[in-house]
């Protein structure tokens, strides 16, 4: 058995895939998944990082982007899995 055959299949994205969300301030687009109201996964790319003027620390999230993600969840544009 190879390590690929023995690996567990990650099915977390089946019930809630990463979806694009665009920041209203700088137009950076990231991929987002909300597993719950408290947990958000954000996938950045180089273009979004370069466009974002509101992020100082690479481990932080821009407040304007955080607001756009919250709005997308509240309006149903992205699914909150829970």
C-alpha positions as CSV (number, residue, x, y, z in Angstrom):
1,X,0.0,0.0,0.0
2,X,1.4,3.4,-0.9
3,X,1.1,6.4,1.3
4,X,-1.4,7.9,-1.1
5,X,-3.7,4.8,-0.8
6,X,-3.4,4.8,3.0
7,X,-4.1,8.5,3.5
8,X,-7.5,9.6,4.8
9,X,-9.6,11.5,2.3
10,X,-10.2,15.1,3.4
11,X,-13.9,15.7,2.9
12,X,-14.2,19.0,4.7
13,X,-14.7,21.0,1.5
14,X,-17.6,18.8,0.3
15,X,-20.2,20.5,2.5
16,X,-18.8,24.0,2.1
17,X,-16.2,24.8,-0.6
18,X,-13.9,27.8,-0.7
19,X,-15.7,30.6,-2.4
20,X,-14.4,34.0,-3.7
21,X,-15.0,37.1,-1.6
22,X,-13.8,40.5,-2.7
23,X,-12.7,43.3,-0.4
24,X,-14.7,46.5,-0.9
25,X,-11.7,48.7,-0.1
26,X,-8.9,47.3,-2.3
27,X,-10.8,44.8,-4.5
28,X,-8.4,41.9,-3.4
29,X,-10.2,38.6,-4.0
30,X,-9.6,35.7,-1.6
31,X,-11.2,32.3,-1.2
32,X,-13.2,31.8,1.9
33,X,-14.9,29.0,3.8
34,X,-16.9,29.4,7.0
35,X,-17.1,26.2,9.0
36,X,-19.0,28.2,11.7
37,X,-19.7,31.8,12.7
38,X,-16.5,31.6,14.8
39,X,-14.2,29.8,12.3
40,X,-13.2,31.2,8.9
41,X,-10.6,29.8,6.5
42,X,-9.1,32.4,4.1
43,X,-6.9,31.4,1.2
44,X,-4.8,34.3,0.0
45,X,-2.9,34.4,-3.3
46,X,0.0,36.7,-4.2
47,X,-2.2,39.1,-6.2
48,X,-4.6,39.6,-3.3
49,X,-1.7,40.1,-0.8
50,X,-0.2,42.7,-3.1
51,X,-3.5,44.5,-3.5
52,X,-4.4,44.6,0.2
53,X,-3.5,47.9,1.8
54,X,-5.1,47.1,5.1
55,X,-2.9,44.1,6.1
56,X,0.2,44.8,8.1
57,X,1.0,41.3,9.6
58,X,0.8,38.3,7.2
59,X,-1.0,36.4,10.0
60,X,-3.7,39.0,10.3
61,X,-6.8,39.7,8.3
62,X,-7.6,43.2,6.9
63,X,-10.5,44.7,8.8
64,X,-12.2,45.7,5.5
65,X,-11.9,42.1,4.1
66,X,-13.2,40.7,7.4
67,X,-16.2,43.0,7.1
68,X,-16.8,41.8,3.5
69,X,-16.6,38.2,4.6
70,X,-19.1,38.8,7.4
71,X,-21.5,40.5,5.0
72,X,-21.2,37.6,2.5
73,X,-22.1,35.2,5.3
74,X,-25.0,37.2,6.5
75,X,-26.4,37.6,3.0
76,X,-25.9,33.9,2.1
77,X,-23.3,34.6,-0.6
78,X,-21.1,32.1,1.3
79,X,-22.5,29.2,3.4
80,X,-21.8,28.9,7.1
81,X,-21.5,25.1,7.4
82,X,-22.0,24.5,11.2
